[in-house]
Amino acid sequence: MGRIFEVRKSAMFARWDKMAKNFTRIGKEIAIAVKASGPDPDNNPALRRCYQNAKACNMPKDRVEAAIKRAMGKDTQNYEEILYEGYGPHGVAILVESATDNNTRTVANVRAHFNKGNGALGNSGSVVFNFSRMGEFKIKGDGINAEEFELEGIDYGLEEIGEDSEGNIILRTSFTDFGRMADFLDSKNIEPLSNGLTYIPGSTVELDDAQAEEVLKLVDRLEQDDDVQKVYHNLK
């Protein structure tokens, strides 16, 4: 019985850690959005995305409003968005999105993570060419005919459509068509569960289980860093 309790407790702490990380990530996105275009979501598309993504992560509304208020303060931190590139074990390409108020600290930490994970931090441009920058929207699949939706969405830049494990529909557009797809969904009164920009690999690397675990340990180490927002890779 004690063993079962320990396993459950460990899983609970893991969920809390993930939730805390998501809240921190969205808090930084809110700060960047407010600094750039103000606190009114009606006039700030980036802030509207933050609201939607906060809702998808079950971030309480009062925490979102507190983050906006902090971002409006004179003493709030100024975050710089920086993309780091590198290779993990077995030649897997890795992109690391960060939001940092101290690039010297962040680059040192990211380099240390790569080194400890048998990878190597690369120069700008060394990896990103393997990926396409795309817009990604997640919407509820209930009541939507995917084939009809795809035909209609092509006129608004829809390039890929799929489904996740929970039955939600994933839509992808080119980077430049992100706004057109957002307007299309708005015209159909569809509020995305989440949306944003992502990196999709052009080709993937297939490894055995032991090798893949080695790569994923590095990815997890990077994701746990406080300055890291998202990590992308081309592991199949």
FENDA-V408473 format. One record per residue. N is the residue number from 0. RES is the residue in one letter. OMEGA is omega in degrees with one decimal (999 if undefined). Layout:
n=N res=RES omega=OMEGA
n=N res=RES omega=OMEGA
//
This chain:
n=0 res=M omega=178.9
n=1 res=G omega=-179.9
n=2 res=R omega=179.4
n=3 res=I omega=-180.0
n=4 res=F omega=-179.1
n=5 res=E omega=179.5
n=6 res=V omega=-179.9
n=7 res=R omega=-179.6
n=8 res=K omega=178.9
n=9 res=S omega=179.2
n=10 res=A omega=179.7
n=11 res=M omega=178.8
n=12 res=F omega=178.7
n=13 res=A omega=177.8
n=14 res=R omega=178.5
n=15 res=W omega=179.5
n=16 res=D omega=-180.0
n=17 res=K omega=179.3
n=18 res=M omega=180.0
n=19 res=A omega=179.0
n=20 res=K omega=179.2
n=21 res=N omega=179.5
n=22 res=F omega=178.8
n=23 res=T omega=179.7
n=24 res=R omega=-178.8
n=25 res=I omega=177.0
n=26 res=G omega=177.4
n=27 res=K omega=178.4
n=28 res=E omega=177.5
n=29 res=I omega=-179.7
n=30 res=A omega=-179.8
n=31 res=I omega=-178.3
n=32 res=A omega=-178.6
n=33 res=V omega=178.7
n=34 res=K omega=-175.2
n=35 res=A omega=-169.7
n=36 res=S omega=174.6
n=37 res=G omega=-171.5
n=38 res=P omega=-177.4
n=39 res=D omega=-177.9
n=40 res=P omega=179.3
n=41 res=D omega=-179.9
n=42 res=N omega=-175.8
n=43 res=N omega=-177.8
n=44 res=P omega=-179.9
n=45 res=A omega=178.4
n=46 res=L omega=175.5
n=47 res=R omega=177.5
n=48 res=R omega=179.0
n=49 res=C omega=177.9
n=50 res=Y omega=-178.6
n=51 res=Q omega=-178.8
n=52 res=N omega=175.7
n=53 res=A omega=178.1
n=54 res=K omega=179.8
n=55 res=A omega=-179.8
n=56 res=C omega=-178.8
n=57 res=N omega=175.9
n=58 res=M omega=-177.1
n=59 res=P omega=-177.6
n=60 res=K omega=-178.4
n=61 res=D omega=176.6
n=62 res=R omega=176.4
n=63 res=V omega=-179.2
n=64 res=E omega=177.8
n=65 res=A omega=179.0
n=66 res=A omega=177.9
n=67 res=I omega=180.0
n=68 res=K omega=178.3
n=69 res=R omega=-178.0
n=70 res=A omega=-179.6
n=71 res=M omega=-177.9
n=72 res=G omega=-178.6
n=73 res=K omega=-174.7
n=74 res=D omega=-177.7
n=75 res=T omega=-179.6
n=76 res=Q omega=174.9
n=77 res=N omega=-177.8
n=78 res=Y omega=175.8
n=79 res=E omega=179.3
n=80 res=E omega=-176.9
n=81 res=I omega=177.7
n=82 res=L omega=176.2
n=83 res=Y omega=-177.3
n=84 res=E omega=178.8
n=85 res=G omega=178.8
n=86 res=Y omega=173.8
n=87 res=G omega=176.9
n=88 res=P omega=173.8
n=89 res=H omega=173.0
n=90 res=G omega=179.5
n=91 res=V omega=179.5
n=92 res=A omega=-177.0
n=93 res=I omega=172.7
n=94 res=L omega=-178.4
n=95 res=V omega=174.9
n=96 res=E omega=179.7
n=97 res=S omega=170.4
n=98 res=A omega=-169.9
n=99 res=T omega=173.0
n=100 res=D omega=-179.7
n=101 res=N omega=-175.4
n=102 res=N omega=179.2
n=103 res=T omega=177.7
n=104 res=R omega=-174.1
n=105 res=T omega=-178.5
n=106 res=V omega=177.4
n=107 res=A omega=179.9
n=108 res=N omega=-179.5
n=109 res=V omega=177.6
n=110 res=R omega=179.3
n=111 res=A omega=178.5
n=112 res=H omega=179.2
n=113 res=F omega=-178.4
n=114 res=N omega=-179.6
n=115 res=K omega=-179.6
n=116 res=G omega=179.6
n=117 res=N omega=175.6
n=118 res=G omega=-179.3
n=119 res=A omega=174.2
n=120 res=L omega=-177.8
n=121 res=G omega=176.9
n=122 res=N omega=176.7
n=123 res=S omega=-179.7
n=124 res=G omega=-175.9
n=125 res=S omega=-174.4
n=126 res=V omega=-169.5
n=127 res=V omega=179.7
n=128 res=F omega=178.0
n=129 res=N omega=-173.9
n=130 res=F omega=173.0
n=131 res=S omega=176.4
n=132 res=R omega=-175.0
n=133 res=M omega=170.9
n=134 res=G omega=-178.7
n=135 res=E omega=179.3
n=136 res=F omega=173.3
n=137 res=K omega=179.5
n=138 res=I omega=177.3
n=139 res=K omega=-178.1
n=140 res=G omega=-176.9
n=141 res=D omega=174.3
n=142 res=G omega=-179.3
n=143 res=I omega=174.0
n=144 res=N omega=-172.2
n=145 res=A omega=-178.0
n=146 res=E omega=179.2
n=147 res=E omega=-179.6
n=148 res=F omega=-179.8
n=149 res=E omega=-179.4
n=150 res=L omega=-179.7
n=151 res=E omega=-175.4
n=152 res=G omega=179.8
n=153 res=I omega=179.9
n=154 res=D omega=-178.9
n=155 res=Y omega=173.8
n=156 res=G omega=179.6
n=157 res=L omega=179.9
n=158 res=E omega=-179.1
n=159 res=E omega=175.3
n=160 res=I omega=-179.0
n=161 res=G omega=-176.5
n=162 res=E omega=176.9
n=163 res=D omega=-174.7
n=164 res=S omega=-178.6
n=165 res=E omega=178.0
n=166 res=G omega=175.4
n=167 res=N omega=-179.2
n=168 res=I omega=177.7
n=169 res=I omega=179.4
n=170 res=L omega=177.5
n=171 res=R omega=178.0
n=172 res=T omega=170.6
n=173 res=S omega=178.5
n=174 res=F omega=-175.3
n=175 res=T omega=-178.6
n=176 res=D omega=-178.4
n=177 res=F omega=-178.5
n=178 res=G omega=179.1
n=179 res=R omega=179.3
n=180 res=M omega=177.5
n=181 res=A omega=178.7
n=182 res=D omega=179.0
n=183 res=F omega=179.4
n=184 res=L omega=179.2
n=185 res=D omega=179.9
n=186 res=S omega=179.3
n=187 res=K omega=-179.9
n=188 res=N omega=176.8
n=189 res=I omega=177.6
n=190 res=E omega=-179.5
n=191 res=P omega=172.4
n=192 res=L omega=175.0
n=193 res=S omega=175.7
n=194 res=N omega=-178.9
n=195 res=G omega=179.0
n=196 res=L omega=-176.2
n=197 res=T omega=175.9
n=198 res=Y omega=-179.0
n=199 res=I omega=-178.5
n=200 res=P omega=177.2
n=201 res=G omega=176.0
n=202 res=S omega=-176.5
n=203 res=T omega=178.9
n=204 res=V omega=179.8
n=205 res=E omega=-178.4
n=206 res=L omega=174.1
n=207 res=D omega=-172.2
n=208 res=D omega=-177.5
n=209 res=A omega=179.1
n=210 res=Q omega=179.3
n=211 res=A omega=178.9
n=212 res=E omega=178.7
n=213 res=E omega=178.5
n=214 res=V omega=-176.4
n=215 res=L omega=174.7
n=216 res=K omega=176.7
n=217 res=L omega=178.8
n=218 res=V omega=179.4
n=219 res=D omega=179.1
n=220 res=R omega=178.6
n=221 res=L omega=-177.5
n=222 res=E omega=-179.4
n=223 res=Q omega=-179.7
n=224 res=D omega=-175.5
n=225 res=D omega=-177.7
n=226 res=D omega=-175.9
n=227 res=V omega=178.5
n=228 res=Q omega=-178.7
n=229 res=K omega=177.3
n=230 res=V omega=178.7
n=231 res=Y omega=178.1
n=232 res=H omega=179.5
n=233 res=N omega=171.9
n=234 res=L omega=-178.9
n=235 res=K omega=999
//
